[in-house]
Amino acid sequence: MTMAGRLPEPYGRDGGGANLADILERVLDKGIVIAGDIRINLLDIELLTIKLRLVVASVDRAKEMGIDWWEHDPELSTRARSDQLTRENHELRERLAALEALEAGRGQHQKEDG
């Protein structure tokens, strides 16, 4: 079949457009923000407001933007979970030492009175 009789290829297959992988790579590299608000009013009384903010970016790009909440969430990060357990362990040891010192002070006071 000649070029004149050939049917056009779907978008992206003839090399003239970007394919989905290229588009996704660009979005992840640059990042994209989608923002919107949903408000539900009844007789000019605001009943509900939902603010939606969606950021689509690669992990590296998100870190460049200062977004790294997943690194500090104990449910998502073993390092964050370990840090949290270390802090709790330290706090419990301090509380135990304070209780032991209090008990030792009471024992010393009882010996002096007796």
ChimeraX commands (.cxc) that place a marker at each C-alpha (Angstrom):
marker #1 position 0.00,0.00,0.00 radius 0.5
marker #1 position 1.34,3.46,-0.81 radius 0.5
marker #1 position 1.66,6.32,1.67 radius 0.5
marker #1 position -1.37,8.01,0.14 radius 0.5
marker #1 position -3.55,4.95,0.80 radius 0.5
marker #1 position -2.22,4.29,4.30 radius 0.5
marker #1 position -4.48,4.96,7.29 radius 0.5
marker #1 position -3.05,7.28,9.96 radius 0.5
marker #1 position -1.51,5.61,13.00 radius 0.5
marker #1 position -2.97,6.32,16.43 radius 0.5
marker #1 position -1.39,9.24,18.31 radius 0.5
marker #1 position 2.08,8.42,19.59 radius 0.5
marker #1 position 2.81,5.43,17.34 radius 0.5
marker #1 position 4.05,7.33,14.32 radius 0.5
marker #1 position 6.83,9.07,16.27 radius 0.5
marker #1 position 5.13,12.44,15.99 radius 0.5
marker #1 position 3.79,12.53,19.55 radius 0.5
marker #1 position 5.01,11.58,22.97 radius 0.5
marker #1 position 4.10,8.19,24.33 radius 0.5
marker #1 position 2.79,7.60,27.83 radius 0.5
marker #1 position 6.21,6.68,29.24 radius 0.5
marker #1 position 7.70,9.97,27.99 radius 0.5
marker #1 position 4.83,11.97,29.47 radius 0.5
marker #1 position 5.13,10.15,32.81 radius 0.5
marker #1 position 8.89,10.70,32.86 radius 0.5
marker #1 position 8.42,14.44,32.29 radius 0.5
marker #1 position 5.74,14.72,34.97 radius 0.5
marker #1 position 7.83,12.84,37.53 radius 0.5
marker #1 position 10.94,14.85,36.65 radius 0.5
marker #1 position 9.30,18.27,36.82 radius 0.5
marker #1 position 6.43,17.52,39.16 radius 0.5
marker #1 position 2.83,18.61,38.87 radius 0.5
marker #1 position 0.49,20.13,41.44 radius 0.5
marker #1 position -3.26,19.82,41.25 radius 0.5
marker #1 position -5.25,21.89,43.74 radius 0.5
marker #1 position -8.94,22.35,44.29 radius 0.5
marker #1 position -11.55,23.06,46.91 radius 0.5
marker #1 position -14.96,21.49,47.35 radius 0.5
marker #1 position -17.50,23.50,49.32 radius 0.5
marker #1 position -20.96,22.37,50.30 radius 0.5
marker #1 position -23.34,25.16,51.29 radius 0.5
marker #1 position -26.93,25.08,52.37 radius 0.5
marker #1 position -28.79,28.41,52.29 radius 0.5
marker #1 position -25.49,30.34,52.31 radius 0.5
marker #1 position -24.25,28.36,55.33 radius 0.5
marker #1 position -21.02,26.53,54.71 radius 0.5
marker #1 position -21.48,22.94,55.86 radius 0.5
marker #1 position -18.31,21.35,54.57 radius 0.5
marker #1 position -15.07,22.42,52.91 radius 0.5
marker #1 position -12.62,19.91,51.52 radius 0.5
marker #1 position -9.27,21.19,50.31 radius 0.5
marker #1 position -7.52,18.87,47.90 radius 0.5
marker #1 position -3.83,19.17,47.09 radius 0.5
marker #1 position -2.20,16.54,44.92 radius 0.5
marker #1 position 1.49,16.52,44.11 radius 0.5
marker #1 position 2.80,14.04,41.56 radius 0.5
marker #1 position 6.58,13.88,41.39 radius 0.5
marker #1 position 9.48,11.48,41.70 radius 0.5
marker #1 position 10.88,10.85,45.17 radius 0.5
marker #1 position 14.02,12.82,44.33 radius 0.5
marker #1 position 12.02,15.77,43.02 radius 0.5
marker #1 position 9.72,15.68,46.06 radius 0.5
marker #1 position 12.75,15.81,48.38 radius 0.5
marker #1 position 14.05,18.82,46.44 radius 0.5
marker #1 position 10.70,20.51,47.11 radius 0.5
marker #1 position 11.01,19.71,50.83 radius 0.5
marker #1 position 8.42,16.96,50.85 radius 0.5
marker #1 position 9.68,13.92,52.74 radius 0.5
marker #1 position 6.91,12.98,55.18 radius 0.5
marker #1 position 7.21,9.28,54.36 radius 0.5
marker #1 position 10.71,9.23,55.90 radius 0.5
marker #1 position 9.35,10.31,59.29 radius 0.5
marker #1 position 6.14,8.25,59.35 radius 0.5
marker #1 position 6.65,5.14,61.53 radius 0.5
marker #1 position 4.04,3.28,59.49 radius 0.5
marker #1 position 6.04,3.76,56.29 radius 0.5
marker #1 position 9.68,3.90,57.36 radius 0.5
marker #1 position 11.64,1.38,59.40 radius 0.5
marker #1 position 14.17,4.12,60.22 radius 0.5
marker #1 position 11.41,6.35,61.60 radius 0.5
marker #1 position 10.03,3.41,63.58 radius 0.5
marker #1 position 13.51,2.72,64.97 radius 0.5
marker #1 position 13.98,6.40,65.87 radius 0.5
marker #1 position 10.62,6.44,67.63 radius 0.5
marker #1 position 11.47,3.29,69.60 radius 0.5
marker #1 position 14.84,4.74,70.56 radius 0.5
marker #1 position 13.19,7.94,71.86 radius 0.5
marker #1 position 10.56,5.95,73.79 radius 0.5
marker #1 position 13.26,3.70,75.27 radius 0.5
marker #1 position 15.27,6.73,76.38 radius 0.5
marker #1 position 12.20,8.37,77.96 radius 0.5
marker #1 position 11.28,5.17,79.79 radius 0.5
marker #1 position 14.82,4.80,81.13 radius 0.5
marker #1 position 14.72,8.39,82.41 radius 0.5
marker #1 position 11.37,7.78,84.10 radius 0.5
marker #1 position 12.63,4.55,85.65 radius 0.5
marker #1 position 15.76,6.29,86.96 radius 0.5
marker #1 position 13.61,9.06,88.47 radius 0.5
marker #1 position 11.34,6.50,90.16 radius 0.5
marker #1 position 14.33,4.55,91.48 radius 0.5
marker #1 position 15.85,7.78,92.86 radius 0.5
marker #1 position 12.53,8.67,94.48 radius 0.5
marker #1 position 12.26,5.20,96.04 radius 0.5
marker #1 position 15.87,5.35,97.24 radius 0.5
marker #1 position 15.15,8.75,98.83 radius 0.5
marker #1 position 12.12,7.33,100.62 radius 0.5
marker #1 position 14.14,4.38,101.85 radius 0.5
marker #1 position 16.90,6.68,103.14 radius 0.5
marker #1 position 14.28,8.87,104.86 radius 0.5
marker #1 position 12.73,5.81,106.57 radius 0.5
marker #1 position 16.15,4.67,107.86 radius 0.5
marker #1 position 16.79,8.10,109.37 radius 0.5
marker #1 position 13.38,8.13,111.07 radius 0.5
marker #1 position 13.74,4.58,112.39 radius 0.5
marker link #1:1,2 radius 0.2
marker link #1:2,3 radius 0.2
marker link #1:3,4 radius 0.2
marker link #1:4,5 radius 0.2
marker link #1:5,6 radius 0.2
marker link #1:6,7 radius 0.2
marker link #1:7,8 radius 0.2
marker link #1:8,9 radius 0.2
marker link #1:9,10 radius 0.2
marker link #1:10,11 radius 0.2
marker link #1:11,12 radius 0.2
marker link #1:12,13 radius 0.2
marker link #1:13,14 radius 0.2
marker link #1:14,15 radius 0.2
marker link #1:15,16 radius 0.2
marker link #1:16,17 radius 0.2
marker link #1:17,18 radius 0.2
marker link #1:18,19 radius 0.2
marker link #1:19,20 radius 0.2
marker link #1:20,21 radius 0.2
marker link #1:21,22 radius 0.2
marker link #1:22,23 radius 0.2
marker link #1:23,24 radius 0.2
marker link #1:24,25 radius 0.2
marker link #1:25,26 radius 0.2
marker link #1:26,27 radius 0.2
marker link #1:27,28 radius 0.2
marker link #1:28,29 radius 0.2
marker link #1:29,30 radius 0.2
marker link #1:30,31 radius 0.2
marker link #1:31,32 radius 0.2
marker link #1:32,33 radius 0.2
marker link #1:33,34 radius 0.2
marker link #1:34,35 radius 0.2
marker link #1:35,36 radius 0.2
marker link #1:36,37 radius 0.2
marker link #1:37,38 radius 0.2
marker link #1:38,39 radius 0.2
marker link #1:39,40 radius 0.2
marker link #1:40,41 radius 0.2
marker link #1:41,42 radius 0.2
marker link #1:42,43 radius 0.2
marker link #1:43,44 radius 0.2
marker link #1:44,45 radius 0.2
marker link #1:45,46 radius 0.2
marker link #1:46,47 radius 0.2
marker link #1:47,48 radius 0.2
marker link #1:48,49 radius 0.2
marker link #1:49,50 radius 0.2
marker link #1:50,51 radius 0.2
marker link #1:51,52 radius 0.2
marker link #1:52,53 radius 0.2
marker link #1:53,54 radius 0.2
marker link #1:54,55 radius 0.2
marker link #1:55,56 radius 0.2
marker link #1:56,57 radius 0.2
marker link #1:57,58 radius 0.2
marker link #1:58,59 radius 0.2
marker link #1:59,60 radius 0.2
marker link #1:60,61 radius 0.2
marker link #1:61,62 radius 0.2
marker link #1:62,63 radius 0.2
marker link #1:63,64 radius 0.2
marker link #1:64,65 radius 0.2
marker link #1:65,66 radius 0.2
marker link #1:66,67 radius 0.2
marker link #1:67,68 radius 0.2
marker link #1:68,69 radius 0.2
marker link #1:69,70 radius 0.2
marker link #1:70,71 radius 0.2
marker link #1:71,72 radius 0.2
marker link #1:72,73 radius 0.2
marker link #1:73,74 radius 0.2
marker link #1:74,75 radius 0.2
marker link #1:75,76 radius 0.2
marker link #1:76,77 radius 0.2
marker link #1:77,78 radius 0.2
marker link #1:78,79 radius 0.2
marker link #1:79,80 radius 0.2
marker link #1:80,81 radius 0.2
marker link #1:81,82 radius 0.2
marker link #1:82,83 radius 0.2
marker link #1:83,84 radius 0.2
marker link #1:84,85 radius 0.2
marker link #1:85,86 radius 0.2
marker link #1:86,87 radius 0.2
marker link #1:87,88 radius 0.2
marker link #1:88,89 radius 0.2
marker link #1:89,90 radius 0.2
marker link #1:90,91 radius 0.2
marker link #1:91,92 radius 0.2
marker link #1:92,93 radius 0.2
marker link #1:93,94 radius 0.2
marker link #1:94,95 radius 0.2
marker link #1:95,96 radius 0.2
marker link #1:96,97 radius 0.2
marker link #1:97,98 radius 0.2
marker link #1:98,99 radius 0.2
marker link #1:99,100 radius 0.2
marker link #1:100,101 radius 0.2
marker link #1:101,102 radius 0.2
marker link #1:102,103 radius 0.2
marker link #1:103,104 radius 0.2
marker link #1:104,105 radius 0.2
marker link #1:105,106 radius 0.2
marker link #1:106,107 radius 0.2
marker link #1:107,108 radius 0.2
marker link #1:108,109 radius 0.2
marker link #1:109,110 radius 0.2
marker link #1:110,111 radius 0.2
marker link #1:111,112 radius 0.2
marker link #1:112,113 radius 0.2
marker link #1:113,114 radius 0.2
view
